[in-house]
Amino acid sequence: MYKTINFAKHSSIKIGPLVEVFVIEDKSYPKDTYILGQCNNVLIGPSHPPLMVLGKNYDYIKIENNLLCVGAATPGGKLLSFCKKHDIRHFELLPKLPGNIGGMIKMNAGLKEYEIFNYLHSLETENGIFLKKDIPHGYRWTDFKGLVFEARFEIHNGFNQEHLEIFKKMRDNQPLDPSAGSCFKNPEGDSAGRLIEAVGLKGYQVGGMAFSSKHANFLVNLAEGSFDEALSLIQLAQQKVFDKFGVWLENEVIIVDERYKGENSPLLKN
Ligand SMILES: Cc1cc2nc3c(=O)[nH]c(=O)nc-3n(C[C@H](O)[C@H](O)[C@H](O)COP(=O)(O)OP(=O)(O)OC[C@H]3O[C@@H](n4cnc5c(N)ncnc54)[C@H](O)[C@@H]3O)c2cc1C
C-alpha cells in the first residue's frame, strides 16, 4: 500500500525528501493526501502534506464506445506509441512532454495552442464523470475537484509524422539540466523568459539552482540544489519583474509545501 520514494532522485528537478507514499490500487485512499503523477511539474518542500500516487491498475489504454480511454497513471510516451500504432492523430505533441496523463490533464499541458484538453471528451474522477464542456480550463490551468482516474479522448484517424517532427523541434531550445519545465506561466502577450532575462536573471545562480543560461524560464538544478534555493530564485524573479514591469509572474511549477501561501504570494509561513 505504501512505497518509499526519494524525490531528490525521482522528481525531474531532483529536489525533495525521502517519503513513504501511499499507492492507490483500487478507489480507496487516505483523506487529505496530495496526489502526484510523475513529478515533472512539482517542487516538493520539507513541509509537504502526505503524498499518494496511482498504482499500475491505472496504467492502461483501451478503446471503448469509440473513445480512447486512458488510465491516469499512463505515461504520455506510452499513449503516443499507441496512437502511432493505431493511426490516431492529435497526440503528436507528446514526445519530450514528460508526465502521466493525470498530471497532464490537471495542468492542461501542451505547447502553444496545442493542449491535452483539445480533444478531451470527459474525465472519470473521484467525484464522478465530467464532460469537457463542464470543466473550466485554459492555458496551464483546470478547475475540477479531486482525483482523475481516467481521461477519455475523441478518436480521429491519421497519425501525423510531420507534426511529430515539428513538435520535437519546438523543444530543441529546452535545457537538458534537471528542471520542472517552465517555472512561470507566460503572461498574456509576453514571455516569462524574456522578462526574467530583462531583469538580469538569465543564468543567475543561487547555490546549486539557476535560471538556465539556455532558456531563462527554466529553473535548473546544476549541483544538488535545494528547495530553499529554488524558492529564493522564484521569489527574486517575481519581485524584480514586478518592480520593473508591474507584472506578477504566476508559478507554473507547483510548490508542494504546507508553508507556502499560494500562487499570488511567494512567502512562506513560519
Ligand atoms: C524537461 C521538461 C519539459 C516540459 N515541457 C512541458 C511543455 O512543453 N508543456 C507543458 O505543459 N509542460 C511541460 N513540462 C511540465 C510537465 O511535463 C507537465 O506539467 C506534466 O503534465 C506533468 O505531469 P506529471 O505526471 O509529472 O505530474 P506532476 O508533476 O506529478 O503533478 C502535476 C499536477 O498534477 C496533479 N495530478 C497528478 N496526477 C493527478 C491525478 N491523477 N488527478 C488529479 N491531479 C493529478 C498534481 O497534484 C499536480 O498538481 C515539462 C517538464 C519538464 C521536466
The ligand as an ORCA input file, in Angstrom:
! r2SCAN-3c Opt
* xyz 0 1
  C      12.006     18.981    -19.347
  C      10.549     19.306    -19.156
  C       9.816     19.841    -20.193
  C       8.476     20.160    -20.024
  N       7.792     20.695    -21.079
  C       6.490     20.993    -20.926
  C       5.742     21.528    -22.022
  O       6.241     21.733    -23.124
  N       4.430     21.813    -21.815
  C       3.827     21.602    -20.610
  O       2.627     21.869    -20.489
  N       4.501     21.096    -19.570
  C       5.814     20.784    -19.702
  N       6.505     20.276    -18.637
  C       5.826     20.058    -17.359
  C       5.244     18.646    -17.194
  O       5.747     17.802    -18.173
  C       3.722     18.666    -17.277
  O       3.139     19.574    -16.394
  C       3.120     17.283    -16.988
  O       1.759     17.359    -17.217
  C       3.347     16.838    -15.547
  O       2.865     15.522    -15.389
  P       3.287     14.682    -14.107
  O       2.665     13.332    -14.216
  O       4.740     14.709    -13.944
  O       2.540     15.494    -12.966
  P       3.079     16.005    -11.542
  O       4.183     16.975    -11.782
  O       3.365     14.849    -10.663
  O       1.803     16.770    -10.992
  C       1.355     17.957    -11.613
  C      -0.027     18.331    -11.034
  O      -0.982     17.361    -11.446
  C      -1.693     16.870    -10.326
  N      -2.034     15.466    -10.602
  C      -1.201     14.457    -10.956
  N      -1.896     13.327    -11.167
  C      -3.208     13.623    -10.913
  C      -4.416     12.871    -10.948
  N      -4.448     11.576    -11.273
  N      -5.567     13.501    -10.625
  C      -5.592     14.825    -10.293
  N      -4.468     15.581    -10.253
  C      -3.292     14.993    -10.573
  C      -0.724     17.012     -9.151
  O      -1.448     17.084     -7.917
  C      -0.058     18.330     -9.505
  O      -0.905     19.392     -9.108
  C       7.859     19.938    -18.786
  C       8.583     19.375    -17.719
  C       9.912     19.067    -17.907
  C      10.688     18.454    -16.761
*
